[in-house]
Amino acid sequence: QVQLVESGGGLVQAGGSLRLSCAASGRTFSRYAMGWFRQGPGREREFVAAISWTGGRTAYADSVKGRFPIARTNARNTIYLQMNSLRPEDTADYYCAAVADSGKTQYTPDAYAYWGQGTQVTVSS
């Protein structure tokens, strides 16, 4: 089992920044690839970013590429999503997720085995 807890959400004006964190506990965190997903009102959960267990492979949705770098610190069992140049359309609940790293980036929610409870991000215009 891997337990994930997100933090760092909040209310921010358009153009502002937030940094989300996801703290993991349980099984060996460093062997898991991690992802960030989001779900806005009335929308399906969508892929935002992912990072391999080494941190050497990252992937991003086109909508956040160049704005939301993902990073991890295995020594602290934590991943981060630095959210810059926020837009109102980024408003959503953000979730981190974990999957045993297969060497391939996973883009769909059903590929991930473990999920956090989510943290809300609201961007005002």
KARASUL-V343274 format. One line per field, one symbol per residue. ss: DSSP state (@ for helix, = for strand, . for the rest). burial: 1 if it has 9 or more other ideal C-beta (glycine too) atoms within 8 Angstrom, else 0. Layout:
ss=???
burial=???
//
This chain:
ss=.======..====....=========..@@@========......======......===.........====@@@.======....@@@.=========........@@@..==...======.
burial=01010111100101001111111100001001111111110000011111111010010110010001011111001111111001000111111111101000010000010111011110100
//
